Amino acid sequence: MKKSLLALALLGAVFAATAPSAALAKDVEILNVSYDPTRELYKEFNAEFAKHWKEKTGDNVTIKQSHGGAGKQARAVIDGLQADVVTLALAYDIDAISEKAKLFPKDWQARLPNNSSPYTSTIVLLVRKGNPKNIKDWDDLVKPGVSVITPNPKTSGGARWNYLAAYAYALKQNNNDDTKAREFVSKIYKNVPVLDSGARGSTTTFVERGIGDVFISWENEAFLAQKELGVGKFEIVVPSVSILAEPPVTVVDKNAKKHGTEAVSKAYLEYLYSDVGQDLAGKHYYRPTNPKYVEKYASQFPKVNLIKIDDVFGGWQKAQKTHFSDGGVFDQIYQK
Amino acid sequence: MQFKYTKFASALLATGLLSLPFAANANDSSELEQLRALVQELDQKVKILARQGEINEDAAKAEKKKQPVVKANSGGFGIESGDGAHSFKLRGTLQADNRAYFGDDNPSLKNDNVLRRVRPRFQGTLYNIFDFDINTDFAPNTTTVQDAYINARFQPWFQVQAGKFKSPFSLERLQSGNWIRFAERSYVADSISPNRDVGIQIHGDVLDKKLNYKVGIFNGIGDGGSGAQGGDTNTGKEFAARVFAEPFKGSDSALAGLGIGLAGTWGDDSGDPVTDRYRTPGLQTFFQYNTATLTDGDKVRWSPQAYYYYGPFGVLAEYARSSTDVKRGTRSATLDNDAWQIAASWVLTGEDNGFGGITPKSNYTPNKEGWGAFEVAARYHQLEIDKDAFTGTGAQRFAGTANTTTNFGQNITDKASTWTLGLNWYLNKNVKIATSYDHTSFDSAIAGIKDREDEKALFTRFQVAY
């Protein structure tokens, strides 16, 4: 009898501890797999959330970050990187995680406000001080002798936004003539001397290595370069047309459940919509979605004619298949 | 890479400038503009080349991380996935012994050359959580599975291990056979302690790895025995628990190398033969219970234990008691058998001593400087068997009915005392030549039967372990 009780107790302990419950754990760790230019935003946001979580629950939360080209990051999660949350550059990459790894439901975008995009951004042109090549709009990028910096759309989410923004401009200029739009984008990429795998790599190429005349950039990355990385060395050129970029976020349900971090992961993403999260987004040059902070940071962001991907390209799934899949338009136009 | 490109850029620019025929005559603004444009163009090209080099280097590094890594070093030979989550490792131990016995008149004690351990070992990790270990021994005439277990590292403080492995009891038994300081272990580890058994244990490190705990359920085995991988040989089960603290670990204190622990086992079994067997350091069994003696309830062992290492000095001490409820016919008793040992060693060449072995400062290399490490060691250990095991008539005794006509027969000794001297030469971390001399004296438990003759054994070992 005594033995049976001891055996039961021991087995009970085994199962209790192997279950993902973190009831006893006061130290929690989550991994946020993000895209390239969000380093500064999440560094500050994570510290604020850790304070908030400590006050709310008493637990210590440590948020680990992983950054890289959004496409590469999504692939890493599909291949087993144990992300608790993903905060990527575009919905397609998060869709891919859902479809291929089945780590969370297909309707993930409906789980948080604004299609799960707590902030938005757009694509602008960053040029060197004095704009020596006189870049004013997308059509200046195809001119001979203009060196254009943009990352690789096969690995970078930002690069896909760049590509589509230029493509949308070309369609508009050519009465939706797809052939002419392809030629236009092809000419741009002929002027690209170096393809980095992520947006931060391209920032390094343009800002630190001094390569190129114009950098097709996330708006927030352009502000960062202009105001913090190279004060007085760069100018932002707002093109006549750009694209509304909606970087979305979601909890990676199965990983979070396995790690016992569902509650903290959900709260982490919800906190991006809080006053603190929205204010930090604006501070780091992302466009807040909360009207209060849209107004607060209104003067910071230039007025841009923003087109939506759904309106011009029929959504991310279609755009990805047509332009960025193997053998797609980008592969056809880009000659190494 | 950056440096090379920079030098290349300088050379390219210099060459370009000097070779331009109009450079020297560039005395109008148009030519200066052309020159400036050309320099800028060349500058951009060089920068692009340099950046492309960086990108290629980063890509190569990233790709390298995905590739499996083959490892071959003193810790074994293996392969590891690029992310380090999966690995396999081939290890092994080979011990070739010479055994010499002096001054005995026991015809069963012959000088011999034997293979003590021949153990190829296959270890691995899956998903960075699940470890496995398969350790077979080809030295016995029948190949034995020494260890075969999986260990799931859910947390550093909570790990679950299942299979066949060392029962968490004796300190010296838990020390690797590659690193024991004498050819054979003491009475505590070799005679009183259970060896390997099949079961499941929960274990882990807590308090900043200063406290290790283990608690498990095993099939249950007699003193000095190993469990059969094929299944239990008795009806009861055995619980084992051990805590071991190193309170000053990692500090600068002189006590950083101090470890103190307590271990215990408890089992309940009735009606099975008592399989305890006690051996001398010369590996001669000098005590076993009568085959008519059966288990009759509890078997409890406990053992306080400690070690201390400071610089080249090390000492290890432990005590163990095994209390067994036995019966023979209508007689029953609880027999308390005890053993203790204290062993000290000194690394003459100044290397740090340690429970996990010694790494020579310089390896032995023929015809060059470097002799490896030398260590001397001494030990005293003793085993005492409950005198009640030998009381009563020959037909009633729990033990002591074997050949009583000679003085080398088994089961007449209630106390064995041994002093040991050892000399170890570590040629490098993997190769050792070790020799131990053990002198054992015995006390007869049965009136009229003289003491078993002293055993004087010199064991010399050549060992390769990786």
HADDOCK unambig.tbl for C-alpha pairs under 7 A between the chains (distance, minus, plus):
assign (segid A and resid 18 and name CA) (segid B and resid 154 and name CA) 6.84 0.50 0.50
assign (segid A and resid 193 and name CA) (segid B and resid 48 and name CA) 6.84 0.50 0.50
assign (segid A and resid 194 and name CA) (segid B and resid 48 and name CA) 6.84 0.50 0.50
assign (segid A and resid 194 and name CA) (segid B and resid 52 and name CA) 6.51 0.50 0.50
assign (segid A and resid 196 and name CA) (segid B and resid 55 and name CA) 6.91 0.50 0.50
assign (segid A and resid 205 and name CA) (segid B and resid 51 and name CA) 6.94 0.50 0.50
assign (segid A and resid 209 and name CA) (segid B and resid 47 and name CA) 6.91 0.50 0.50
assign (segid A and resid 211 and name CA) (segid B and resid 44 and name CA) 6.15 0.50 0.50
assign (segid A and resid 211 and name CA) (segid B and resid 47 and name CA) 6.48 0.50 0.50
assign (segid A and resid 211 and name CA) (segid B and resid 48 and name CA) 6.59 0.50 0.50
